[in-house]
Amino acid sequence: MAGTHIEAKNKGNAMYASDVAQRHFSAAVAEAETSGLGHEAVCRALLSLVISKYLETRSIADIQAELRFIAENCDPDTDFMFMRP
């Protein structure tokens, strides 16, 4: 997800969590398409895996709140309203 930039140093290059996720997501979608599975099935499977991983350290209510936030803000044509301090 863009905006989720958790920086780690890797041989002098800045790497972000979003870069790692994008690389693996793209590979999974490409493999699914090549195998004839389509991207819908792999996206659903990846979402399920993410939720399972979250459940190891987060409450159900917390995960539901995050998913609700993402769902309510997934329209690429809608500007985000950010609070200013």
Helices and strands as residue ranges (DSSP letters): E 7-10, E 13-16, H 17-34, H 39-54, H 60-72
